[in-house]
Amino acid sequence: MRLRTFESFWLVKNGILYSYPSLQTDMNTEILVIGGGITGALISHALVEAGYEVMLIDRRDIAMGSSSATTSMLQYEIDVPLYQLSEMIGEAAAALCYRSGVQAILELEKLVKDQKIDCGFQMKESLYLAHSKKASIWLREEFEIRNKHQLGVKWLDAAEVKRNYGVICHGAILSEVAASVDAYKLAHELIQLNAKRGMKVFDQTEIARIDTSGIGPKVILETGQRIQTKKIVCCTGFESTKLLKEKVADLFYTYATVSEQGIQLNSAIQNTLIWDTGEPYLYMRTTDDGRFLIGGEDSLFNFQLFQQKIKERKAGKLIRKLEKIIPGIEFIEDFSWGGTFGTTKDGLPYIGKSPEYENTYFVLGFGGNGITFSVQGMGMILDFLKGKDHKLAHFYRFGR
Ligand SMILES: Cc1cc2nc3c(=O)[nH]c(=O)nc-3n(C[C@H](O)[C@H](O)[C@H](O)COP(=O)(O)OP(=O)(O)OC[C@H]3O[C@@H](n4cnc5c(N)ncnc54)[C@H](O)[C@@H]3O)c2cc1C
């Protein structure tokens, strides 16, 4: 599966930070983490911290999948608004999922600080714009329910948004907890940290299948080697849809473009993630090296032959949309790219055991805040391994 176009900004910016050997012999390990993107990096970190013997493998180099293409806006806000999620799973459960997102961002901030990881992590606020008058009606309803559940929100009318941010909209929810990060660098640094603490890491090592027929699962690699283990945690991102018969996500393509450094922006925008209620939605943020990053223009159409052309057209459209809501902005494009993206029917991730595999867990943080979900997976996997239930397990379960 093509997870991204070639020009992935984070990869170009950072280069290949750390390289690992490929696996050439049969191996044993207590826990095998499959996937070395941001999810695998976070999950393996939690496992190493908890004292497990961990091996991590990836079919590509580390973090070369979606984690090198992401715009890495860390939001507690789920693609399905709280008022709609409440209708789907009940208000108390929906509020729990939203609150868990806030908690996850704060936990990631602590992790990055404690481990002193240089990955451009910045706490920010988040501004959710009504793109039309009609959308402002449900967005106001969304604000009321978020406010009721003390999610740290303020309602700003169109004039306040224009005055404070220079952005044109029909009203907005301002949330006090959000963040941004370079997920590619964070994944690399975390995996390197744990490799130094004894975690075995193999890149360019692809699994062909998981065999759960014997005692303890084993993984058979494309090259024929076997890894015998007690438990597997699949952090295989959007390609997990190839491992599972259950349809967990709809996949499509999303696009992003980043400006040259030194773009002139209203100072309030520097500290704010911005997204809107449009379909598909437009999202944007600054980077720690003085650029402005915008994303959106999702589409089902991803014909590989025309990928370069589509990407260029989509980047142009993103910039034109930006110029409409921030008149006078001078956005000079430096890079643009596209990547696979997936959404679930309720905006929630799949974290837990799939009935299709024994002794195997999946951490699939799909959606616009996939990374926030991956952080939640850290505590969930530790609880599952101890045989404990987790308060989110029911809502993030397979077969729902
Ligand atoms: C343009 C774009 C913008 C986005 N914006 C945001 C955002 O603002 N905020 C947010 O939270 N999320 C965002 N996302 C989603 C985010 O990128 C993903 O949620 C996140 O990167 C998923 O990380 P991951 O580690 O689960 O997957 P990946 O980074 O894809 O890692 C999975 C790894 O598993 C490996 N793998 C798969 N199959 C096998 C196999 N058979 N054998 C061995 N290894 C295998 C792959 O090689 C890959 O490296 C965005 C995505 C895109 C494309």
The ligand as a Gaussian input file, in Angstrom:
#p B3LYP/6-31G(d) Opt

LIG

0 1
 C       -1.280000      14.056000       5.480000
 C       -1.653000      13.451000       6.806000
 C       -1.987000      14.270000       7.846000
 C       -2.297000      13.749000       9.113000
 N       -2.526000      14.587000      10.129000
 C       -2.679000      14.121000      11.389000
 C       -2.757000      15.008000      12.486000
 O       -2.712000      16.219000      12.311000
 N       -2.883000      14.490000      13.727000
 C       -2.926000      13.137000      13.946000
 O       -3.043000      12.698000      15.097000
 N       -2.844000      12.264000      12.917000
 C       -2.725000      12.725000      11.649000
 N       -2.600000      11.862000      10.611000
 C       -2.685000      10.442000      10.894000
 C       -1.354000       9.985000      11.473000
 O       -0.357000      10.173000      10.500000
 C       -1.452000       8.545000      11.845000
 O       -2.470000       8.384000      12.833000
 C       -0.166000       8.063000      12.467000
 O        0.969000       8.417000      11.721000
 C       -0.245000       6.565000      12.520000
 O        0.952000       6.098000      13.049000
 P        1.219000       4.562000      13.042000
 O        2.503000       4.357000      13.712000
 O        0.019000       3.863000      13.578000
 O        1.274000       4.191000      11.487000
 P        2.581000       4.266000      10.509000
 O        3.403000       5.457000      10.754000
 O        2.111000       4.016000       9.114000
 O        3.395000       3.027000      11.040000
 C        2.975000       1.698000      10.808000
 C        4.220000       0.922000      10.473000
 O        3.877000      -0.465000      10.348000
 C        4.718000      -1.002000       9.375000
 N        4.091000      -2.228000       8.842000
 C        2.879000      -2.335000       8.252000
 N        2.678000      -3.616000       7.851000
 C        3.779000      -4.308000       8.216000
 C        4.185000      -5.660000       8.054000
 N        3.411000      -6.543000       7.413000
 N        5.393000      -6.057000       8.529000
 C        6.194000      -5.159000       9.176000
 N        5.874000      -3.856000       9.342000
 C        4.691000      -3.443000       8.850000
 C        4.806000       0.084000       8.309000
 O        5.960000      -0.046000       7.518000
 C        4.808000       1.362000       9.138000
 O        6.088000       1.909000       9.348000
 C       -2.310000      12.343000       9.325000
 C       -2.004000      11.507000       8.257000
 C       -1.673000      12.026000       7.019000
 C       -1.302000      11.095000       5.901000

